[in-house]
Amino acid sequence: MRAPSPPKADLPLKEGERIRKNYHMNTKNSLNKKDIISILMMFFCLFMVKLFPEKDYFQKLIVSLTFLLAVPALYIKITLKEDLKDFGWRAGDWKRGITWMFLSLAGAFLILTLLYQYAGLAEKYYVPQNIIQNFGLFVFYETVIAGFFLILYEFFFRGFIMFSFLKKWKTASIILQFSAFLLFLIITKDFNWGSVNYIIASFFSGIVIYKSRSLLYSYLFSLLFVIISDAVYINSLVN
């Protein structure tokens, strides 16, 4: 009579496969040399913005343009040898971009409304005094000055920082860029109620980027939110 075959030793194989999968997953999510250099570049740019003197808007513009746009863009092109399209400079998914842009506007204004209702934001929020009574200055300030700095913020925080870790950390990259923006406001001494709309925009811009993979829609969202939030505040003062 034929002896029964011994049982297959599949348990050790399955266990080994599980260990290998966990190892590859941990390796994939861990920091490599490029990630560490990118993080160092991020801190370098942020603290250089703080280091250089900014006596007026023009100096602030030059310093911000240098370290929030020019330096990281050159780092991406020369050091990383990657295309800026991989960091959000593309059209992306326009349907998802527009959809999440308006969903984010709804969420951002909900938070702003709650702050007005329960945190006394109307007494703490402020805008430059010279734009309150002058509509022409208001339009210039919001579209040219604020609009320009929003371009820099979108590229550096959502473009450079978030896209550097988007594939690896996925949704956690939203929190990373948001935390970096808060750090930026703290070290530049702009972490105050006057920046609350920029803070809210920073978080939701990350969501728009994550869904659309394009800086275009996150910028349009931020610009619309900042303009409307300032207009609502000014309107409450006038009326």
C-alpha positions in Angstrom: 0.0 0.0 0.0 1.4 3.4 -1.0 2.4 5.7 1.9 0.7 9.0 2.2 2.6 12.1 0.9 3.9 14.4 3.6 2.0 17.7 4.0 3.3 20.6 1.9 5.3 23.1 3.9 3.4 26.1 2.6 3.1 27.9 5.9 6.8 28.9 6.0 6.5 30.1 2.4 3.4 32.3 3.2 5.1 33.6 6.2 8.3 34.4 4.2 6.2 36.1 1.6 4.5 38.2 4.2 7.8 39.3 5.7 9.1 40.2 2.3 6.0 42.3 1.5 6.3 44.1 4.8 10.0 44.7 4.2 9.4 46.2 0.7 6.5 48.3 2.0 8.7 49.7 4.9 11.5 50.3 2.4 9.2 52.1 0.0 7.9 54.4 2.7 11.3 55.1 4.4 13.4 58.1 3.6 16.2 57.7 1.0 19.1 60.0 0.2 17.1 62.1 -2.2 14.4 62.6 0.4 16.8 63.7 3.0 18.5 66.2 0.7 15.1 67.6 -0.3 14.1 68.1 3.3 17.4 69.9 4.0 16.7 72.1 0.9 13.3 72.8 2.3 14.7 74.0 5.6 17.4 75.9 3.9 15.0 77.9 1.8 12.6 78.6 4.7 15.4 79.9 7.0 17.0 81.9 4.2 13.7 83.7 3.8 13.9 84.5 7.5 17.6 85.5 7.4 17.4 88.1 4.7 16.1 91.6 5.8 12.7 92.6 4.4 12.1 96.3 4.9 9.3 96.7 2.4 7.1 94.7 0.0 9.7 94.9 -2.8 12.5 93.4 -0.7 10.0 90.7 0.6 9.1 90.0 -3.0 12.7 89.5 -4.1 13.6 87.3 -1.2 10.5 85.2 -1.5 10.9 84.9 -5.3 14.5 83.7 -4.8 14.0 81.1 -2.1 10.4 80.0 -2.7 10.6 79.7 -6.5 14.0 80.1 -8.1 16.1 78.0 -5.8 13.7 75.1 -5.5 13.1 75.1 -9.2 16.8 75.0 -10.0 17.2 72.2 -7.4 14.5 70.2 -9.2 16.0 70.8 -12.7 19.7 70.6 -11.9 20.1 68.4 -8.8 17.1 66.1 -9.1 17.1 66.3 -13.0 13.4 66.1 -13.0 10.7 67.9 -15.0 8.6 70.6 -13.3 5.6 68.9 -14.8 6.1 66.2 -12.2 5.8 68.9 -9.5 2.4 70.2 -10.5 3.2 72.5 -13.5 0.6 70.8 -15.7 -3.1 70.9 -16.4 -3.8 67.7 -14.5 -7.2 66.2 -14.2 -9.4 69.3 -14.9 -12.7 67.6 -14.0 -11.4 66.5 -10.6 -9.5 69.8 -10.2 -12.6 72.0 -10.7 -14.8 69.7 -8.6 -12.5 69.6 -5.7 -11.7 73.3 -6.0 -15.4 74.1 -5.4 -15.8 71.4 -2.7 -12.7 72.9 -1.0 -14.2 76.4 -1.2 -17.3 75.2 0.5 -15.2 73.5 3.3 -12.9 76.5 3.7 -15.8 79.0 4.0 -17.5 76.6 6.5 -14.4 76.8 8.7 -14.2 80.6 8.3 -17.9 81.0 9.2 -17.4 78.9 12.4 -14.4 81.2 13.3 -16.6 84.3 12.8 -19.4 82.8 14.9 -17.4 81.2 17.8 -13.9 82.7 17.8 -14.7 86.3 17.3 -12.8 86.5 14.0 -14.4 89.8 13.0 -12.5 91.5 15.9 -9.2 89.8 15.1 -9.0 89.5 11.3 -7.5 92.4 9.5 -6.4 93.6 6.0 -4.2 96.6 4.9 -6.1 99.7 5.8 -5.6 101.5 2.5 -7.6 98.8 0.6 -10.7 99.1 2.7 -12.1 102.3 1.2 -10.4 102.1 -2.2 -11.8 99.5 -4.6 -9.0 100.0 -7.1 -6.3 99.4 -4.5 -8.3 96.4 -3.3 -8.3 94.8 -6.7 -4.6 95.6 -7.2 -3.6 94.2 -3.8 -5.6 91.0 -4.1 -4.8 90.1 -7.8 -1.2 91.4 -8.0 0.4 91.4 -4.6 -1.6 88.6 -2.8 -1.9 86.7 -6.1 1.9 86.8 -6.7 2.7 85.5 -3.2 0.1 82.8 -3.6 1.9 81.6 -6.7 5.1 81.3 -4.6 3.3 79.5 -1.8 1.7 77.1 -4.2 4.9 76.2 -5.9 7.0 75.9 -2.8 4.7 74.2 -0.4 2.3 72.3 -2.6 4.6 71.9 -5.6 8.1 71.3 -4.3 7.4 69.9 -0.8 4.2 68.0 -1.4 5.1 66.5 -4.8 8.5 65.4 -3.4 6.7 63.0 -1.0 3.3 62.6 -2.7 3.9 59.1 -4.2 5.6 57.8 -1.1 3.4 59.2 1.7 0.2 59.9 -0.3 -2.4 61.8 1.9 0.3 62.3 4.6 2.0 64.7 2.2 -1.0 67.1 2.7 -0.2 67.3 6.4 3.5 67.7 5.6 3.1 70.7 3.3 0.5 72.3 5.7 3.0 71.9 8.7 5.8 73.4 6.6 3.6 76.4 5.8 2.8 76.9 9.5 6.5 76.7 10.3 7.1 79.3 7.6 4.5 81.7 9.2 6.1 81.2 12.6 9.7 81.9 11.6 8.6 84.9 9.6 6.4 86.1 12.5 3.3 86.1 10.3 1.5 83.5 12.3 -1.5 85.6 13.4 -5.2 86.2 12.7 -4.4 88.3 9.6 -3.1 85.1 8.0 -6.0 82.9 8.9 -7.4 82.7 5.4 -3.9 81.7 4.1 -3.7 79.0 6.7 -7.1 77.6 5.8 -6.3 77.8 2.1 -3.0 75.9 2.7 -4.7 72.9 4.0 -7.4 72.7 1.4 -5.0 73.5 -1.4 -3.2 70.3 -0.5 -6.4 68.4 -1.0 -7.0 70.0 -4.4 -3.5 69.1 -5.4 -3.9 65.5 -4.2 -7.0 65.1 -6.3 -6.0 66.9 -9.5 -2.2 66.6 -9.5 -2.0 70.2 -10.7 -1.0 73.5 -9.2 -3.4 75.4 -11.4 -6.6 74.4 -9.5 -5.0 74.8 -6.1 -3.9 78.3 -7.0 -7.3 79.3 -8.4 -8.9 77.9 -5.2 -6.5 79.9 -3.0 -6.9 83.1 -4.9 -10.7 82.9 -4.9 -10.8 82.1 -1.2 -8.4 84.9 -0.2 -10.2 87.5 -2.3 -13.7 86.5 -1.2 -12.7 86.2 2.5 -11.1 89.7 2.4 -14.1 91.1 0.6 -16.5 89.7 3.1 -14.5 91.2 6.0 -14.3 94.6 4.4 -18.0 94.5 3.6 -18.8 93.8 7.3 -16.7 96.9 8.3 -18.3 99.2 5.7 -21.9 98.0 6.5 
